Amino acid sequence: MTNRSKHCYAICKNSWEGNVISLLNTIKNRRSIHTFKEQEVESKLLREIFTYASYAPTHYMKEPWKIKMYQGKGKGAFVDEILSSYERIGMLQTNSDMKTIKMKDSMKQFLLAIPHHAVIYFKTEKDPIRYEEDYAAVCAFIQNAQLAAWEYGVGMLWTITPYMHEKEFANNIGIKGNDIKIAAVLQIGYPKKIPRDKGRTPIDQKLEIVVH
């Protein structure tokens, strides 16, 4: 190997190792964000984040994920549908009691303060194996989105809430069909506060290696 080849190899090796370290740090340092700044994330950046997310593993290259994003004035009707769903399923009272009114208003203001709500959904398969394959791919897509967002300083919260499972809610926000499943709602924005590292259980307590 010539000196020039050695030099090029060293540069490539350092670049590769740097990228690996950056990726591993992103995986380890990412946090679920619960409070966001008012500033919206630029549409171009959101598209870039979800483009990276789309490189998730997907059986037969089906890419089953769909995204419906609510932001700006579009959040109002979406949040109203959330509250209506909570009333229908009994999580919120339907009376005009002052305490109930204050609770609904507080919940509404909290949800409206979140810059972006991304509903992630997919068309379900009747075959249970195909269903699991697609659901797993969508979950990988969501995690990719969280990691890509973190690289750009954008926070996300992966939520799975009761209203997602109510068919009337899905229909009212324009996601129609008995074969459609909402997998998650991502709350998105620039972090106002980043939670501390809570650590993880040592992997040896989860890992079993079978050698014979």
N, C-alpha and C positions, 0 to 999 in steps of 0.2 A: 504494500500500500504506500503510495507516494505521500509526501508531507502535505500536499494540497488535499488529497483524499482523506487523510487523517483529520485535517482541519475541518473539512466539510462534515465528516462523520461526527466529530465532537460537537459541532454546532447543532446538527440534527438531533443528536442524542440529548443534548441539554434542552432543546426545544420540546422534545417528546416528554422528557422527564418533568419539565415545567408544566406542561399541559396536564399530565397525570396528577401532579400535586394539586394543581388548581381545581381539577374535577373532584378529587377526593375531598379537598377542603370545602367545596361547595356542597357536596353531599352531607358532610358532617356539620357544617355551620348553618345550613338552612333552618329557618324557624317558621312556625305557623304564626301569622300576624293577626292580631285581634283589634288593633287600633291603627287607623290610617290617616295620613294627611289629606287635606281637602283637594289637593292638586290631582287632576286626572292624569292617567298614563297616556302618552301619545298613541294614536291609532296605529301609526307605523310600527311603533315598538311592540304593541300588543300583537300585531300580525307576525312580527318576527319571532316573538316568544312562542306563539302557537305553531309557527312553522317548525321551529326546533322540536316542539312537543310531538309533531307528527312523525318524527323518526322513531317512535316507539315500536317495539316488536308487534307485528300484527299477522295473524294466521291468514295465509292465502292472499296477503296484501289487501285485505278488505278495508282497512282504515275505517272502522265502524263509527268513529266519534263524530259528533256534530256539536256545534257551539252556538248558543244564542246569547248575545251580550246585551246587557241593559246598563245604560249610563246616561248622564245628563237628564233631560226631561223624560226619557224613557224609563227611568227608575220609578217614577211615581205610580204608574199603573201596575208595575211589577210588584212593588211593595204592598199596594192595596190588595192584590191578589193573595199575597202571603198572609196578610192579616185575616182576610175572608176565609182562607183555608183553615187557619188556626181556629176560627169560630166554628166552622163546620165540623171539625174533628174534636171539638171540645177543649182545646188548649187555651182559648180565650172566651170569656163570658160575652153574651150578646146583649146584656142589659145596659141601661143608661146610667148606671151607678158611677159616681164621680171617680172612684178608685179605678174602675174598669176603663173609663175614658182616659185617665192619666196614664194607665199602663199601656194602652194602645198607642197613645200619642208618643210616649217615650220609646216604644219599640219602633214606631214608624220613623221617628227622627234618627234613631240609631242606624236603621237600615239605609235611610236616605243619605246618611253621612259617608257611607262606603262608596268610593268612587265608581266601582264597576262590579256587577254581578254577572258571572258567566255560567249559564246553565249548560251542563255537559250531558248529552243524551245520545242514545243509539237505538237502532231498530233491532228488536230481539228476534232470535231464531227459535223455532219450536223444538229443534233438536237440543237437548240439554247440554251436550258436549260443545256444540257450536256456540250456544249461549254463553257458556263459561269462557270459551276462547275469546269471544268478542268483549265480554265484560272485563276480562284480564287485560286485554289490549287497551281498552278505554282507561283503566286504572293506571297502566304504564304511561299512557298519554298525559294523564293528569300529573303524575309525578315528574315527568319530563318538563311539563309546563312550569311547575314549581321551581325546579332546578334552574331552568333557563331564566325565569323571572328573577331569581336571586342573583344571578350573574349580572343583571342589569340594575340591581338595587330596588327591584319591585317585590313586594310581599304578596303572599296569597294565603287564604285560609280555605282548606278543603272541608266543606260542610256536607253532612248528610242529615237532613232534617225531615220531620214528619210530612210537611206539605209536599215534598218531592214525590211521595208515594200516593198522592191523591189524584185520581184521574181527572176530576173536575178542574183542579188547579192547572194541570198540564194543558187541558183543552183551552182554558181561559187565557193562557199566555201564548197560545198558537202552536203548541206541540200536540198534535192530534194523532189518534190511532191507538188501537188496543195493543199493538205490537211495539210500542215505543216505551223505553225506560229512561228516566232521568237518573243518571249515575251519581251526580254531585252538582253542587252549586259552589263555584269558586268566588270568594270575595277577594277583590284585587285592588291594590293601590300602593302608594309609597308608604313605607312603615313610619308610624309616628313613634313607636316604641318597639324595640326588639327584645323578646323574652330571653332570659338567661338559659344557658345550656343545662338541661335537667339530667343529662347523662343517659346511658343505656345499660341494660342488663348485660353483664359480660357474656360474650357469645358462647363461651364454653358451657354455660348453663342451658343453652338452647341447641347446641350442636352435638349430634351423635355421628361418629364416623365408624362405618362398618367395614372391616378389612377382611373378614372371612365368614 
